[in-house]
Amino acid sequence: MLTALEPVDAGRAGSRLADLNGIRYWLGADGIVGKIAAHWLGSKAKPVRAILFDKNPDTNWALGWHQDRTIAVGQRADVPGFNNWNRKDGIDHVEPPFELIERMVTVRIHLDRVDDNNAPLLISPGTHRLGKIPESRLAETVERHGCIECLAEIGDVWAYRTAILHASKRALSPRRRRVLQVDYSADDLPAPLRWQMAD
């Protein structure tokens, strides 16, 4: 998998993949990663967005507590309930009705070891059941639900509901921490919208 990702790995903080670049074997419905998503979403689970994160001494960022609220689509189309359009890495993104986000699963494949000094993903357990959380309530929500560090060895996979509150600190001892993050959904989008990674 790492060999297939090397062409898009330019040492950037995060690279959104325009397609699956030869890694569909692992991520598709019959692949070892796709089967993890299918466990939660059923046989219609499909990868709909992929981002390669590369945290290293040159790109050692922090990200505050938030919920992922946008999806990647093939191209912009005005559909009721789909708002706040923007483009990232040349890919159209939009905020859908939050119920769609709540039905999604995110899978993270760790290409490097992540310990408590190397900026592990932080999640606040149970917060995916709370719906869309206002920015003004993020801190109190994390305080109430707590925080878990997602430590990992090379090859470990974490899966969580896409709507969960999560964050990341700057690494205390920066070294390479590459993670392939893939969002999965079993939903079809209302026409003429389509998922950016649709077959």
C-alpha positions as CSV (number, residue, x, y, z in Angstrom):
1,M,0.0,0.0,0.0
2,L,2.8,2.4,0.9
3,T,4.4,1.9,-2.5
4,A,1.1,2.8,-4.2
5,L,0.9,6.0,-2.2
6,E,4.4,7.2,-2.8
7,P,3.5,9.3,-5.9
8,V,1.1,11.5,-3.9
9,D,3.3,11.7,-0.8
10,A,5.0,15.0,-1.2
11,G,5.6,15.8,2.5
12,R,2.5,17.9,2.7
13,A,0.4,18.0,5.9
14,G,-2.5,16.4,4.0
15,S,-3.1,15.3,0.5
16,R,-6.6,14.5,-0.7
17,L,-6.5,11.7,-3.2
18,A,-8.4,12.3,-6.5
19,D,-8.7,8.5,-6.9
20,L,-7.6,5.4,-5.1
21,N,-4.3,5.1,-7.2
22,G,-4.1,1.3,-7.1
23,I,-5.1,0.9,-3.5
24,R,-8.7,0.0,-4.2
25,Y,-7.8,-3.6,-3.7
26,W,-7.4,-2.9,0.0
27,L,-10.2,-0.3,0.4
28,G,-13.0,-1.8,-1.7
29,A,-15.8,-3.9,-0.5
30,D,-13.8,-7.1,-0.7
31,G,-10.5,-5.7,0.6
32,I,-9.2,-6.1,4.1
33,V,-9.9,-2.4,5.0
34,G,-13.2,-2.3,3.2
35,K,-14.5,-5.2,5.2
36,I,-13.9,-3.3,8.4
37,A,-16.2,-0.5,7.1
38,A,-18.7,-3.1,5.9
39,H,-18.9,-4.6,9.4
40,W,-20.5,-1.3,10.5
41,L,-22.3,-0.2,7.3
42,G,-23.2,-3.4,5.5
43,S,-22.4,-4.6,2.1
44,K,-23.1,-1.3,0.4
45,A,-20.1,0.4,2.2
46,K,-17.9,2.2,-0.3
47,P,-14.8,4.5,0.1
48,V,-15.9,8.1,-0.7
49,R,-12.9,10.2,0.4
50,A,-9.3,9.5,1.1
51,I,-6.7,11.8,2.7
52,L,-3.0,11.0,3.3
53,F,-1.8,12.8,6.4
54,D,1.9,13.3,6.8
55,K,2.9,14.8,10.1
56,N,6.6,15.3,10.3
57,P,9.2,17.8,11.7
58,D,8.4,20.2,8.8
59,T,4.6,19.8,9.0
60,N,3.9,19.5,12.7
61,W,0.4,21.0,13.1
62,A,-2.3,21.0,15.8
63,L,-6.0,20.7,15.1
64,G,-8.6,21.7,17.7
65,W,-11.7,19.7,18.7
66,H,-14.2,19.4,15.8
67,Q,-16.5,17.2,13.9
68,D,-16.0,16.4,10.2
69,R,-18.9,18.0,8.4
70,T,-18.0,18.0,4.7
71,I,-17.9,15.4,2.0
72,A,-16.1,15.2,-1.3
73,V,-18.2,15.2,-4.5
74,G,-17.5,14.8,-8.2
75,Q,-18.7,18.3,-9.0
76,R,-20.8,21.1,-7.6
77,A,-24.6,20.9,-8.0
78,D,-27.2,22.9,-6.2
79,V,-29.2,20.4,-4.1
80,P,-31.4,21.4,-1.2
81,G,-29.7,20.7,2.2
82,F,-26.2,20.7,0.7
83,N,-24.4,24.0,1.6
84,N,-21.1,25.8,2.2
85,W,-19.2,24.7,-0.9
86,N,-15.5,24.9,-1.2
87,R,-12.6,23.4,-3.1
88,K,-9.7,21.5,-1.5
89,D,-6.9,20.1,-3.7
90,G,-9.1,20.8,-6.7
91,I,-11.9,18.6,-5.3
92,D,-15.4,20.0,-4.6
93,H,-16.5,19.7,-0.9
94,V,-19.9,20.4,0.5
95,E,-21.6,20.2,3.9
96,P,-24.5,17.7,3.6
97,P,-27.4,17.2,6.0
98,F,-25.6,16.0,9.2
99,E,-27.6,12.8,9.2
100,L,-25.5,11.6,6.3
101,I,-22.3,12.3,8.2
102,E,-23.8,10.4,11.2
103,R,-24.2,7.3,9.1
104,M,-20.6,7.3,7.9
105,V,-17.5,5.5,9.2
106,T,-13.9,6.7,9.0
107,V,-11.0,4.3,8.9
108,R,-7.4,5.3,9.6
109,I,-4.5,3.0,8.4
110,H,-1.3,3.8,10.2
111,L,1.8,3.7,8.0
112,D,4.1,4.8,10.9
113,R,4.1,4.1,14.6
114,V,2.1,6.6,16.7
115,D,2.9,6.9,20.4
116,D,1.8,9.5,23.0
117,N,4.7,11.8,22.0
118,N,3.9,11.7,18.3
119,A,0.6,13.5,18.1
120,P,-1.9,10.6,18.2
121,L,-5.5,11.3,17.1
122,L,-7.7,12.2,20.1
123,I,-11.3,11.2,20.2
124,S,-14.1,12.0,22.7
125,P,-16.0,8.7,23.0
126,G,-19.8,8.7,22.5
127,T,-19.9,12.2,21.0
128,H,-21.0,10.7,17.6
129,R,-24.4,10.1,19.2
130,L,-25.0,13.8,20.0
131,G,-25.8,15.2,16.5
132,K,-24.2,18.4,15.2
133,I,-22.5,20.0,18.2
134,P,-22.3,23.8,18.2
135,E,-18.8,25.3,18.3
136,S,-19.7,27.0,21.6
137,R,-20.3,23.6,23.2
138,L,-17.2,21.7,22.0
139,A,-15.1,22.2,25.2
140,E,-17.8,21.3,27.6
141,T,-18.7,18.3,25.6
142,V,-15.2,17.0,25.6
143,E,-14.9,17.7,29.3
144,R,-18.1,15.7,29.9
145,H,-17.3,12.7,27.6
146,G,-13.5,12.5,28.1
147,C,-10.7,11.9,25.7
148,I,-8.9,8.8,24.4
149,E,-5.5,8.7,22.6
150,C,-5.5,6.5,19.5
151,L,-2.0,5.0,19.7
152,A,-0.9,2.6,16.9
153,E,1.8,0.4,15.6
154,I,2.6,0.3,11.9
155,G,-0.3,-1.4,10.1
156,D,-2.8,-0.8,12.8
157,V,-6.3,0.3,11.8
158,W,-8.6,2.5,13.8
159,A,-12.3,2.8,12.8
160,Y,-14.8,5.3,14.3
161,R,-18.0,7.1,13.4
162,T,-17.2,10.1,11.2
163,A,-19.4,12.4,13.4
164,I,-17.2,11.8,16.5
165,L,-15.4,14.8,18.1
166,H,-11.7,14.5,17.5
167,A,-8.5,16.6,17.6
168,S,-4.7,16.4,17.3
169,K,-1.9,18.1,19.1
170,R,1.5,19.0,17.8
171,A,4.0,16.2,18.2
172,L,6.3,16.5,21.3
173,S,9.1,14.7,19.5
174,P,8.3,15.2,15.8
175,R,9.0,12.3,13.5
176,R,7.1,11.0,10.5
177,R,3.5,10.0,11.2
178,R,1.7,9.0,8.0
179,V,-1.9,8.0,8.2
180,L,-4.2,7.1,5.3
181,Q,-7.7,8.2,6.3
182,V,-10.6,6.9,4.3
183,D,-14.3,7.9,4.8
184,Y,-16.9,5.2,4.0
185,S,-20.6,5.5,3.3
186,A,-23.4,3.2,2.3
187,D,-25.6,6.0,1.0
188,D,-26.1,7.3,-2.5
189,L,-26.2,11.1,-3.0
190,P,-29.3,12.7,-4.4
191,A,-28.9,13.3,-8.2
192,P,-27.1,15.0,-9.8
193,L,-24.6,14.9,-6.9
194,R,-22.2,11.9,-6.8
195,W,-19.4,10.9,-4.5
196,Q,-16.0,12.1,-5.7
197,M,-14.7,8.5,-5.6
198,A,-17.7,7.0,-7.3
199,D,-16.8,4.1,-9.7
